[in-house]
Amino acid sequence: MEITQKIEQLKNEKDAVILAHYYVRPEVQKIADYIGDSFYLAQVAEKLTNQVIVFAGVSFMGESAKILNPEKTVLLPDACADCAMAHMADAETIQRMRKAYEDLAVVCYINSTAELKRYADVCVTSANAVKIVKELPNQNIYFIPDRNLARVVAAQVPEKHFVFHDGFCPVHEQMKLEEILEIKEGHPAALVLVHPECPESICALADYIGSTSGIIRYATESDAEEFLICTENGVRYELEQKNPGKKFYFPKTEPVCTDMKRITLEKIWEVLETGKNAVEIDRIFADQAREPLRKMLDLAAKKEDRR
């Protein structure tokens, strides 16, 4: 029996569902029940009826799924798959900012640990950050931890005052401008689609700046035939699945999240078989972290209802 068949059999036996982020390996995306970015997967996790959730992604994603589903079992295929940016803020700085600024909202990118979420007023993703910040009554916004996403959001919400933190995504931060310019020179018709975690110099070249799901949607709906993609290379799978006739170029030094790539079919099978790597969060701790996540989902839905 092939491993994909073994996984399917175990899923049925254990009432399990597999969620996968766009950045994991293509073969993992292929067998997942739901594929998406952080916002979509957070929405899905809350509505699932399955008793076991296997989260093919990094640790903060599994934590968020467990926080939103405290009575369910959430399994991480690789317990060591982490996100460096998720740790790039601290409670002490947050408290200091609250004292320094009146009418402050601490806006926490979902790419953060559960510990950081506890101290936030609301969580956001790159897909909904602008919408949610506009909804907040607060004038001062302390955006943690990603400075690049914060800068993009601030440019679209000029009526508010932003206090920037100094966190960043190592994968997007290390993207090389000269490589992007070189590809653009060779393919002048290619539209440049950029994730907002990229540095300002990369965003300045963009024809479109948006979340992973936004990039996929833009490329799919566009009449253009060539695209230069400035985000983690795992998104290539979904882009090509939805757009078989289009061409996608990535920087020569392809952006790769090695933690996302730690997730394999063998590890998914193993956690389904053994139940290892279950996410455990203290109940009081989880209750505190759930509030900003729930507020994110509520505000996002509120905006959607107004369209």
Number of C-alpha atoms within 10 A of each C-alpha: 5 6 12 17 12 14 22 15 14 15 20 10 10 14 12 22 21 21 25 27 25 26 29 27 21 17 13 23 24 14 17 17 11 17 23 19 19 25 20 15 19 23 14 15 24 16 10 13 13 15 14 21 27 26 27 33 27 27 27 21 26 26 26 28 26 24 29 21 20 19 10 17 18 28 28 27 29 24 17 13 20 20 22 16 20 25 17 19 20 13 14 9 11 19 12 10 17 15 11 10 14 11 12 20 22 23 25 29 24 27 28 25 24 24 19 22 28 20 20 23 18 26 28 27 20 25 19 19 25 19 19 23 25 18 13 16 11 15 16 19 22 21 29 32 27 25 22 24 28 27 19 22 21 21 12 13 15 10 11 17 14 20 18 18 18 14 20 22 22 16 18 22 15 13 22 18 13 12 15 21 15 13 16 19 11 9 14 14 13 20 22 24 26 26 26 27 27 26 23 15 11 24 20 13 17 17 13 18 23 21 24 25 21 18 21 20 14 16 23 16 9 11 9 14 15 19 22 23 27 29 27 21 19 20 24 18 18 18 21 15 9 13 16 8 9 15 14 16 20 18 21 13 11 17 21 17 21 14 18 24 19 19 25 18 17 14 15 22 22 16 18 25 14 8 16 15 17 19 19 15 14 9 11 9 14 22 15 17 26 23 19 23 23 18 16 27 19 13 20 19 12 14 14 10 8 6 5
